[in-house]
Amino acid sequence: MTTENTFQERQQQFIKAEKVAHQQYNQLAFWRLVWFVGSVIAFWLLIRFDQQLGAALCFLIGLAGFLFLLKKHQAIRNERNLNHHLAFVNQDEIARLKRQYLRPESGDQFTNPTHFYSGDLDVFGKHSLFRLLNRTHTYEGQNRLAAWLQAPAGPDAVRLRQLASDELKTKLDWRQQFEALAYSEETITRSPEALVKWATADVSPLPTYLTSVRFLFPAITLGLFVAWLMGYLPGLAVLLALAVHGGVLSQTSERAKEVSEQTFEISAALRSFWSLFLHAEQLKGEALRLHAIGEALKSTDQLASEAIGQLAQLTEGLNYRRNPYFYLLFGIATLWDIHYLFRLERWRNDHGPHLSRWFDALGELEALTSLAGFSYAHPTYATPDIIDGQFILDIKSAAHPLLPPDRSVANSLALTGNGQTILITGSNMSGKSTFLRTVGANVVLALAGAVVSAEGFICSPVRVFTSMRTQDSLEESTSSFYAELKRLQMLISLSKQPTRLPVLYFLDEILKGTNSADRHRGAEALIRQLHRTTASGFVSTHDLELGQLTDSSDFVRNYHFQSDLHNGELLFDYKLRNGICESFNASQLMQAIGIEIDALQK
């Protein structure tokens, strides 16, 4: 059975389960209404026939039954919603196989125009590596995955991610439920920075006298209220007591407001985080990274899920103060703010230092499930070998990962040793740029810890650099040629940096913004200059004379893509071949749109 068939079967399974749960939800809603109406009628009849004891018993039974049905109703609603999200997860996986994306997250917030390669290799954007891999939902998870794609890791880190991904790949039910749980609350994508800042802030303790006052004053006020109801005291006594409460609350109002603002945005998401942490703790991972994540989630006497569940209740309780009716009718009388500030302070002292580590662990687990989900969906993709030591890049039947597998053409190539250059020539639209992006994108995936679109892939740790989509800038008064020069300046500077990691560069249509003589002279000089460093890479060009470098140098190798003209139609096979290209199609393309090339020759 193919992975697409698996996803289709699971989608239908969860759609059916959602329908069953929805029917149960509607039925229970009807019986809740029947129970409520029946309880009210029974209570009214017992009161009318002067059966106070029976009425009180009826009220208690009616209330208990209603709360039971309400809890049951909520559980069925959660089950229905979970099955709905699970169906969507599988629908999304089916779409990804066709390189279509249902989730809106494109990673645009991580776009950096000056990054060494992310813009040219489509790391972020509408059709990007991030979108292809991303199964994360939390802020920390998305940032962790984006960081892995932007900063190539070393062999040890890559291997640890591969081992964790391989183990998670087999846990399809666990992974998909983990992702579906994150769908339950939209605010889960918000940054926990304000919450972590509150949890780790160095603040002065609350006044000691409030420890007893928060219980004593409400008890006294309650006694005054009962005395007023019984006619022993005037209502003014109660109002004076409430005024005293207001004075006490004024001592902590600014602090309560600040804590509320720091926790309000993420308080709704904390219950979803509780579900995610609880689900994460159920994972019994043997891989080193999974084991480390598990240890991080139980680094205190209390599990992370339990602590987060308590925090969800406390922040939700404190933020009732934002409702003016609740605050006036209940908050002042009970000194609500002070009770919750003490409880939150106790939580902060116990768990505050661990909160950031818990979110980091959850984010890494999400990023690892993204790698595992990508690997599961593409069982024919290779797990790359990352080899430290002398530079090597050996790819076997590699295709572009962003192209649908049935539309991509695979090529093989090997590059060994520092200071080496692969020179690629070919006609327009023959596949030069796509090949450079094919190699570059797969290197980025490999050094992030993901599988690659190839039958075999060996690579050394490298610093990837590209100059492929240089554009002019009106704001900076920069031409496209000067923009390319600035990119090449970055490459020269990067290649001179004292580091053991070599540079792997991809230069597309090098120096295309100047005349042919300057282009040839500049390109040859740059290739020779890079040869004297540890940098190796790929250069695509229309400059056939540049291919003559192989006659005098052993560090340049020529490959090409070609096109054929058959019955007036240009044909491309996108296959990489040895040597310099000898057929170009610019004249045929110009002639095809109406430019009279033959007339000019005559």
C-alpha positions as CSV (number, residue, x, y, z in Angstrom):
1,M,0.0,0.0,0.0
2,T,1.3,3.4,-0.9
3,T,1.6,6.2,1.6
4,E,-1.1,8.1,-0.4
5,N,-3.5,5.2,0.0
6,T,-2.7,5.1,3.7
7,F,-3.5,8.8,4.1
8,Q,-6.7,8.4,2.1
9,E,-7.9,5.5,4.2
10,R,-7.1,7.3,7.4
11,Q,-8.9,10.4,6.2
12,Q,-12.1,8.5,5.5
13,Q,-11.8,6.7,8.9
14,F,-11.6,10.0,10.8
15,I,-14.4,11.6,8.7
16,K,-16.7,8.7,9.7
17,A,-15.7,9.0,13.3
18,E,-16.4,12.7,13.2
19,K,-19.9,12.1,11.9
20,V,-20.6,9.5,14.6
21,A,-19.4,11.9,17.3
22,H,-21.4,14.8,15.8
23,Q,-24.6,12.7,15.9
24,Q,-23.9,11.8,19.6
25,Y,-23.3,15.5,20.3
26,N,-26.7,16.5,18.8
27,Q,-28.5,13.7,20.7
28,L,-26.9,14.6,24.0
29,A,-27.8,18.2,23.4
30,F,-31.4,17.2,23.2
31,W,-31.3,15.1,26.3
32,R,-29.6,17.9,28.2
33,L,-32.5,20.1,27.4
34,V,-35.0,17.4,28.4
35,W,-33.2,16.9,31.7
36,F,-33.0,20.7,32.4
37,V,-36.7,21.3,31.6
38,G,-37.8,18.2,33.6
39,S,-35.7,19.2,36.6
40,V,-37.2,22.7,36.6
41,I,-40.8,21.4,36.3
42,A,-40.2,18.8,39.1
43,F,-38.6,21.5,41.3
44,W,-41.5,23.9,40.7
45,L,-44.2,21.2,41.5
46,L,-42.5,20.2,44.7
47,I,-42.3,23.8,45.8
48,R,-46.0,24.3,45.0
49,F,-47.0,21.3,47.0
50,D,-44.9,22.5,49.9
51,Q,-42.3,19.7,49.7
52,Q,-39.2,21.8,50.5
53,L,-37.0,18.8,51.4
54,G,-38.0,17.0,48.1
55,A,-37.4,20.3,46.2
56,A,-34.0,20.7,47.7
57,L,-33.1,17.1,46.8
58,C,-34.6,17.6,43.3
59,F,-32.4,20.7,42.9
60,L,-29.2,18.8,43.9
61,I,-30.0,15.8,41.7
62,G,-31.0,18.0,38.8
63,L,-27.8,20.1,39.1
64,A,-25.6,17.1,39.4
65,G,-27.2,15.4,36.4
66,F,-26.9,18.6,34.4
67,L,-23.2,19.0,35.2
68,F,-22.6,15.3,34.4
69,L,-24.3,15.7,31.0
70,L,-22.4,19.0,30.4
71,K,-19.1,17.3,31.0
72,K,-20.1,14.4,28.8
73,H,-21.2,16.8,26.1
74,Q,-17.8,18.6,26.2
75,A,-16.0,15.3,26.0
76,I,-17.9,14.3,22.8
77,R,-17.4,17.7,21.3
78,N,-13.6,17.4,21.9
79,E,-13.7,13.9,20.3
80,R,-15.6,15.3,17.3
81,N,-13.1,18.1,16.9
82,L,-10.1,15.9,17.3
83,N,-11.4,13.5,14.5
84,H,-12.1,16.6,12.3
85,H,-8.5,17.7,12.8
86,L,-7.1,14.2,12.2
87,A,-9.0,14.0,8.9
88,F,-7.5,17.4,7.9
89,V,-4.0,16.2,8.8
90,N,-4.3,13.3,6.4
91,Q,-5.9,15.5,3.7
92,D,-3.0,17.9,4.1
93,E,-0.5,15.0,3.7
94,I,-2.2,13.9,0.5
95,A,-1.9,17.4,-0.9
96,R,1.8,17.6,0.1
97,L,2.5,14.5,-2.0
98,K,1.3,16.6,-5.0
99,R,3.2,19.6,-3.8
100,Q,0.0,21.4,-2.9
101,Y,-0.4,23.0,0.5
102,L,-3.5,23.4,2.6
103,R,-1.9,25.0,5.6
104,P,-1.3,28.8,5.3
105,E,2.0,28.9,7.1
106,S,4.7,29.6,4.6
107,G,7.5,30.8,6.9
108,D,7.5,34.3,5.3
109,Q,8.3,35.8,8.7
110,F,11.7,34.1,8.6
111,T,12.6,35.6,5.2
112,N,16.0,37.3,5.3
113,P,17.2,39.0,2.0
114,T,20.8,38.9,3.1
115,H,20.8,35.2,4.1
116,F,23.4,33.1,2.3
117,Y,21.0,30.9,0.5
118,S,17.4,30.9,1.8
119,G,16.0,33.2,-0.9
120,D,17.5,31.4,-3.9
121,L,16.8,27.9,-2.7
122,D,13.1,28.6,-1.7
123,V,13.6,27.8,1.9
124,F,10.6,30.0,2.8
125,G,7.7,31.2,0.9
126,K,4.5,30.0,-0.9
127,H,6.3,27.1,-2.5
128,S,9.2,26.3,-0.1
129,L,11.1,23.7,1.8
130,F,9.6,25.0,5.0
131,R,6.1,24.5,3.8
132,L,7.0,21.0,2.5
133,L,8.4,19.9,5.9
134,N,6.4,21.9,8.4
135,R,4.1,19.9,10.7
136,T,4.7,22.3,13.6
137,H,2.1,24.6,15.2
138,T,3.7,26.2,18.2
139,Y,5.8,29.3,18.0
140,E,8.8,27.5,19.3
141,G,8.3,24.6,16.9
142,Q,8.1,26.8,13.8
143,N,11.2,28.7,14.9
144,R,13.2,25.5,15.6
145,L,12.4,24.1,12.2
146,A,13.2,27.4,10.5
147,A,16.5,27.6,12.3
148,W,17.5,24.0,11.2
149,L,16.8,25.0,7.6
150,Q,18.8,28.2,7.9
151,A,21.9,26.9,9.8
152,P,23.4,23.6,8.6
153,A,24.3,21.3,11.4
154,G,27.4,19.1,12.0
155,P,27.5,15.4,11.5
156,D,26.7,14.5,15.1
157,A,23.7,16.8,15.4
158,V,22.4,15.6,12.0
159,R,22.8,11.9,13.0
160,L,20.9,12.5,16.3
161,R,18.0,14.1,14.4
162,Q,18.0,11.3,11.9
163,L,17.8,8.6,14.6
164,A,14.9,10.5,16.4
165,S,13.1,11.0,13.0
166,D,13.5,7.3,12.2
167,E,11.9,6.3,15.5
168,L,9.1,8.8,15.2
169,K,8.4,7.8,11.6
170,T,7.0,4.5,12.7
171,K,4.6,6.1,15.3
172,L,2.0,7.4,12.8
173,D,-0.9,7.4,15.2
174,W,1.1,9.3,17.9
175,R,2.5,11.8,15.4
176,Q,-0.9,12.7,13.8
177,Q,-2.7,13.0,17.1
178,F,0.1,15.2,18.4
179,E,-0.4,17.5,15.4
180,A,-4.2,17.3,15.6
181,L,-4.2,18.4,19.3
182,A,-2.3,21.5,18.3
183,Y,-5.2,22.5,16.0
184,S,-7.6,22.9,19.0
185,E,-6.5,26.5,19.8
186,E,-5.4,29.1,17.2
187,T,-3.5,31.1,19.8
188,I,-1.1,28.3,20.3
189,T,1.1,29.9,17.5
190,R,1.7,33.0,19.7
191,S,5.0,33.6,21.3
192,P,5.3,32.6,25.0
193,E,8.0,35.3,25.5
194,A,5.8,37.5,27.7
195,L,4.8,34.4,29.8
196,V,8.4,33.3,30.2
197,K,9.4,36.9,31.0
198,W,6.8,36.9,33.8
199,A,7.9,33.5,35.0
200,T,11.5,34.4,35.3
201,A,11.3,38.0,36.4
202,D,13.0,39.2,39.6
203,V,10.1,40.9,41.5
204,S,9.7,41.8,45.1
205,P,7.4,39.5,47.1
206,L,3.9,40.5,48.0
207,P,3.4,42.2,51.4
208,T,3.3,39.6,54.2
209,Y,0.2,41.0,55.9
210,L,-1.8,40.1,52.8
211,T,-1.3,36.4,53.6
212,S,-3.8,36.6,56.4
213,V,-5.8,39.6,55.2
214,R,-6.9,37.8,52.0
215,F,-8.9,35.3,54.1
216,L,-9.8,37.4,57.1
217,F,-11.4,40.4,55.4
218,P,-13.7,38.4,53.0
219,A,-14.8,36.3,56.0
220,I,-15.7,39.5,58.0
221,T,-17.4,41.0,55.1
222,L,-19.5,37.8,54.6
223,G,-20.5,38.0,58.2
224,L,-21.6,41.6,57.8
225,F,-23.5,40.7,54.7
226,V,-25.4,37.9,56.5
227,A,-26.1,40.3,59.4
228,W,-27.5,42.8,57.0
229,L,-29.8,40.2,55.4
230,M,-31.1,39.3,58.9
231,G,-31.7,42.9,59.7
232,Y,-29.1,43.3,62.4
233,L,-26.9,45.8,60.6
234,P,-27.5,48.6,58.0
235,G,-26.3,48.2,54.5
236,L,-23.8,50.9,55.0
237,A,-21.6,48.6,57.0
238,V,-21.3,46.2,54.1
239,L,-20.5,49.1,51.8
240,L,-17.8,50.3,54.2
241,A,-16.3,46.8,54.3
242,L,-16.2,46.7,50.5
243,A,-14.5,50.1,50.4
244,V,-11.8,48.7,52.7
245,H,-11.4,45.8,50.2
246,G,-11.0,48.3,47.5
247,G,-8.2,50.0,49.4
248,V,-6.5,46.7,50.0
249,L,-6.8,45.8,46.3
250,S,-5.3,49.1,45.3
251,Q,-2.0,47.9,46.8
252,T,-1.7,45.2,44.2
253,S,-3.9,46.5,41.3
254,E,-0.9,47.5,39.1
255,R,0.8,44.2,39.7
256,A,-2.3,42.2,38.9
257,K,-2.9,44.3,35.7
258,E,0.7,43.7,34.6
259,V,0.5,39.9,35.2
260,S,-2.8,39.7,33.4
261,E,-1.4,41.5,30.4
262,Q,1.6,39.2,30.3
263,T,-0.5,36.0,30.5
264,F,-3.8,36.9,28.8
265,E,-2.8,36.3,25.2
266,I,-1.4,32.8,25.8
267,S,-3.8,31.8,28.6
268,A,-6.3,30.4,26.1
269,A,-3.6,28.3,24.5
270,L,-2.3,26.9,27.8
271,R,-5.0,24.2,27.9
272,S,-3.9,23.1,24.5
273,F,-0.3,23.2,25.6
274,W,-1.4,21.0,28.5
275,S,-2.7,18.4,26.0
276,L,0.4,18.6,24.0
277,F,2.7,18.2,27.0
278,L,0.6,15.3,28.2
279,H,0.8,13.6,24.8
280,A,4.5,14.3,24.6
281,E,5.1,12.7,28.0
282,Q,3.4,9.5,26.8
283,L,6.1,9.1,24.1
284,K,8.6,6.4,25.1
285,G,11.5,7.3,22.9
286,E,14.7,5.3,22.7
287,A,16.6,7.7,20.5
288,L,19.0,10.0,22.4
289,R,17.2,13.3,21.4
290,L,13.8,11.8,22.3
291,H,15.1,10.6,25.6
292,A,16.5,14.0,26.3
293,I,13.2,15.7,25.5
294,G,11.4,13.2,27.9
295,E,13.9,14.0,30.6
296,A,13.4,17.8,30.1
297,L,9.7,17.4,30.6
298,K,10.1,15.8,33.9
299,S,13.0,17.8,35.3
300,T,11.1,18.7,38.5
301,D,9.1,16.9,41.1
302,Q,6.1,17.6,38.9
303,L,5.6,16.7,35.2
304,A,5.5,19.6,32.8
305,S,1.9,18.7,31.8
306,E,0.7,18.9,35.4
307,A,2.5,22.3,36.0
308,I,1.2,23.7,32.7
309,G,-2.4,22.5,33.6
310,Q,-2.1,24.3,36.9
311,L,-0.9,27.5,35.2
312,A,-3.8,27.3,32.7
313,Q,-6.2,27.2,35.6
314,L,-4.5,30.1,37.5
315,T,-4.1,32.4,34.5
316,E,-7.7,31.7,33.4
317,G,-8.9,32.5,37.0
318,L,-6.8,35.7,37.3
319,N,-8.1,37.0,34.0
320,Y,-11.7,36.8,35.2
321,R,-10.8,40.2,36.6
322,R,-11.0,41.6,33.0
323,N,-14.8,41.1,33.2
324,P,-16.1,44.3,34.9
325,Y,-19.4,42.6,36.1
326,F,-17.5,39.7,37.7
327,Y,-15.0,42.1,39.3
328,L,-17.7,44.4,40.8
329,L,-20.0,41.6,42.0
330,F,-17.5,39.1,43.2
331,G,-13.8,40.1,42.7
332,I,-13.8,43.0,45.2
333,A,-15.7,41.1,47.9
334,T,-13.3,38.1,47.7
335,L,-10.1,40.0,47.2
336,W,-9.8,37.8,44.0
337,D,-6.7,39.4,42.6
338,I,-4.7,38.8,45.8
339,H,-5.6,35.2,46.1
340,Y,-4.5,34.5,42.5
341,L,-1.3,36.6,42.8
342,F,-0.2,34.5,45.7
343,R,-1.0,31.3,43.9
344,L,0.7,32.5,40.7
345,E,3.7,33.6,42.7
346,R,4.0,30.2,44.3
347,W,3.8,28.6,40.9
348,R,6.4,31.0,39.5
349,N,8.8,30.1,42.3
350,D,8.4,26.4,41.8
351,H,8.3,26.2,38.0
352,G,9.3,29.5,36.5
353,P,13.0,28.6,35.8
354,H,11.8,25.5,33.9
355,L,9.2,27.0,31.7
356,S,11.5,28.1,28.9
357,R,13.1,24.7,28.8
358,W,9.7,23.0,28.5
359,F,8.7,25.1,25.6
360,D,12.1,24.5,23.9
361,A,11.7,20.7,24.4
362,L,8.2,20.8,22.9
363,G,9.4,22.9,20.0
364,E,12.2,20.5,19.2
365,L,9.8,17.5,19.4
366,E,7.5,19.3,16.9
367,A,10.5,19.9,14.5
368,L,11.5,16.3,14.8
369,T,7.9,15.1,14.0
370,S,8.1,17.3,10.9
371,L,11.2,15.5,9.7
372,A,9.6,12.2,10.6
373,G,6.4,13.1,8.7
374,F,8.3,14.1,5.6
375,S,10.3,10.9,5.8
376,Y,7.2,8.7,6.2
377,A,5.5,10.4,3.3
378,H,8.5,9.7,1.0
379,P,9.7,6.2,1.7
380,T,11.9,6.1,-1.4
381,Y,13.9,9.2,-0.3
382,A,17.4,8.5,0.9
383,T,18.8,9.2,4.4
384,P,22.0,11.1,3.7
385,D,25.4,10.3,5.0
386,I,27.1,13.3,6.5
387,I,30.9,12.7,6.5
388,D,33.4,14.9,8.3
389,G,36.8,15.4,6.8
390,Q,37.8,16.2,3.3
391,F,34.9,17.9,1.3
392,I,32.7,15.4,-0.6
393,L,29.4,15.7,-2.4
394,D,28.2,12.5,-4.0
395,I,24.6,12.4,-5.2
396,K,22.8,9.6,-7.0
397,S,19.6,10.2,-8.9
398,A,18.8,13.4,-7.1
399,A,15.6,15.4,-8.1
400,H,14.2,18.7,-6.9
401,P,12.2,18.1,-3.7
402,L,9.7,20.8,-4.4
403,L,8.7,19.3,-7.7
404,P,6.1,16.5,-7.7
405,P,8.0,13.2,-8.0
406,D,6.2,12.2,-11.2
407,R,7.4,15.5,-12.9
408,S,11.0,15.7,-11.8
409,V,14.1,14.4,-13.6
410,A,16.9,12.9,-11.5
411,N,20.6,13.4,-12.1
412,S,23.8,12.1,-10.5
413,L,27.1,13.8,-9.8
414,A,30.1,13.7,-7.6
415,L,32.4,16.5,-6.4
416,T,35.4,15.8,-4.2
417,G,38.1,18.0,-2.7
418,N,38.4,21.7,-1.9
419,G,38.6,24.4,-4.5
420,Q,36.8,22.5,-7.2
421,T,34.2,24.0,-9.6
422,I,31.5,22.3,-11.7
423,L,30.9,24.4,-14.8
424,I,27.4,23.9,-16.3
425,T,26.5,25.2,-19.8
426,G,23.3,24.8,-21.7
427,S,20.6,26.5,-23.6
428,N,17.8,28.5,-22.2
429,M,15.2,26.5,-20.2
430,S,17.3,23.4,-20.5
431,G,17.5,22.9,-16.7
432,K,20.7,24.6,-15.5
433,S,19.1,26.7,-12.8
434,T,16.8,23.9,-11.6
435,F,19.8,21.5,-11.3
436,L,21.6,24.0,-9.1
437,R,18.6,24.4,-6.9
438,T,18.1,20.6,-6.9
439,V,21.6,20.1,-5.4
440,G,21.4,23.1,-3.1
441,A,17.9,22.3,-1.7
442,N,18.9,18.7,-1.0
443,V,22.1,19.8,0.8
444,V,20.0,22.1,2.9
445,L,17.6,19.2,3.7
446,A,20.5,16.8,4.5
447,L,22.2,19.2,6.9
448,A,18.9,19.9,8.6
449,G,18.5,16.2,9.4
450,A,15.8,15.4,6.8
451,V,15.7,12.7,4.1
452,V,16.6,13.9,0.6
453,S,15.0,13.5,-2.9
454,A,17.7,11.0,-4.1
455,E,18.6,7.4,-4.2
456,G,21.9,8.1,-2.5
457,F,23.4,11.1,-0.9
458,I,26.8,11.7,0.7
459,C,27.8,15.2,1.8
460,S,30.3,16.9,4.1
461,P,29.3,19.7,6.5
462,V,29.4,22.9,4.5
463,R,28.4,26.5,4.5
464,V,26.0,26.9,1.6
465,F,26.1,30.1,-0.5
466,T,24.1,31.1,-3.5
467,S,23.9,34.0,-6.0
468,M,21.0,33.2,-8.3
469,R,18.2,35.7,-8.0
470,T,19.9,39.0,-7.6
471,Q,17.5,41.9,-8.3
472,D,17.8,45.7,-8.6
473,S,16.6,47.9,-5.8
474,L,15.0,51.3,-6.4
475,E,15.2,52.2,-2.7
476,E,19.0,51.6,-2.6
477,S,19.6,52.8,-6.2
478,T,21.2,49.4,-6.9
479,S,21.2,47.7,-10.3
480,S,20.9,44.0,-10.7
481,F,24.6,43.8,-11.7
482,Y,25.7,45.7,-8.7
483,A,23.5,43.5,-6.5
484,E,25.2,40.5,-7.9
485,L,28.6,42.0,-7.2
486,K,27.6,42.6,-3.6
487,R,26.6,38.9,-3.3
488,L,29.9,37.8,-4.8
489,Q,31.7,40.1,-2.4
490,M,29.9,38.2,0.4
491,L,31.1,34.9,-1.1
492,I,34.7,36.1,-1.2
493,S,34.6,37.3,2.3
494,L,32.9,34.0,3.5
495,S,35.5,31.9,1.7
496,K,38.3,33.7,3.6
497,Q,36.9,33.2,7.0
498,P,39.1,31.0,9.2
499,T,36.8,28.0,9.8
500,R,37.1,24.3,9.1
501,L,33.8,24.2,7.2
502,P,34.3,24.7,3.5
503,V,31.9,26.8,1.4
504,L,29.6,25.2,-1.2
505,Y,28.5,27.8,-3.7
506,F,25.9,27.9,-6.4
507,L,26.3,30.8,-9.0
508,D,23.7,31.0,-11.7
509,E,24.4,32.8,-14.9
510,I,27.4,34.4,-13.4
511,L,28.0,38.1,-14.1
512,K,25.1,38.2,-16.5
513,G,24.7,42.0,-16.2
514,T,27.9,43.0,-18.1
515,N,29.4,42.6,-21.6
516,S,30.7,39.2,-22.7
517,A,34.4,40.1,-22.4
518,D,34.2,41.5,-18.9
519,R,31.9,38.6,-17.9
520,H,34.4,36.0,-19.1
521,R,37.4,37.8,-17.5
522,G,35.6,38.3,-14.2
523,A,34.2,34.8,-14.0
524,E,37.5,33.2,-14.7
525,A,39.2,35.3,-12.1
526,L,36.6,34.5,-9.5
527,I,36.8,30.7,-10.1
528,R,40.6,30.8,-9.9
529,Q,40.5,32.9,-6.7
530,L,38.0,30.5,-5.1
531,H,40.2,27.6,-6.1
532,R,42.8,29.0,-3.7
533,T,40.4,28.6,-0.8
534,T,38.4,25.7,0.6
535,A,35.3,26.7,-1.4
536,S,33.9,24.4,-4.0
537,G,30.7,24.7,-6.0
538,F,28.7,25.1,-9.2
539,V,28.7,27.8,-11.8
540,S,26.1,27.9,-14.7
541,T,26.9,30.1,-17.7
542,H,26.3,30.8,-21.4
543,D,30.0,31.6,-21.8
544,L,31.4,28.7,-23.7
545,E,34.9,30.1,-23.5
546,L,34.8,29.7,-19.8
547,G,34.6,26.0,-20.4
548,Q,38.2,26.2,-21.8
549,L,39.4,26.5,-18.2
550,T,39.6,22.7,-18.2
551,D,42.4,22.8,-20.7
552,S,44.7,24.6,-18.3
553,S,43.2,23.6,-14.9
554,D,42.4,20.4,-13.2
555,F,40.0,22.0,-10.7
556,V,37.2,22.7,-13.3
557,R,34.9,20.1,-14.8
558,N,32.4,20.7,-17.6
559,Y,28.8,19.4,-17.7
560,H,25.9,20.6,-19.8
561,F,22.2,20.3,-20.5
562,Q,21.1,20.3,-24.1
563,S,18.0,20.9,-26.2
564,D,16.9,19.4,-29.5
565,L,14.8,20.9,-32.3
566,H,12.4,18.4,-33.8
567,N,9.8,19.5,-36.4
568,G,10.1,23.1,-35.3
569,E,9.6,22.2,-31.6
570,L,12.2,22.5,-28.9
571,L,12.6,19.4,-26.8
572,F,14.3,19.1,-23.4
573,D,15.2,15.9,-21.5
574,Y,16.8,17.7,-18.5
575,K,19.6,15.1,-18.3
576,L,23.1,16.2,-17.2
577,R,25.9,15.3,-19.6
578,N,29.7,15.6,-19.6
579,G,31.4,18.3,-21.5
580,I,30.5,21.7,-22.9
581,C,27.1,22.3,-24.5
582,E,27.3,22.7,-28.3
583,S,23.6,23.5,-29.1
584,F,21.8,26.7,-28.0
585,N,18.2,27.7,-28.6
586,A,18.1,31.5,-28.2
587,S,17.8,32.0,-32.0
588,Q,15.0,29.5,-32.4
589,L,13.1,31.0,-29.4
590,M,13.4,34.5,-30.9
591,Q,12.3,33.3,-34.3
592,A,9.4,31.5,-32.7
593,I,8.0,34.8,-31.4
594,G,8.3,36.6,-34.7
595,I,11.8,38.1,-34.8
596,E,13.1,37.7,-38.4
597,I,16.5,36.1,-37.6
598,D,16.9,34.6,-41.1
599,A,16.2,38.0,-42.8
600,L,19.1,39.6,-40.7
601,Q,21.5,36.8,-41.8
602,K,20.6,37.4,-45.5
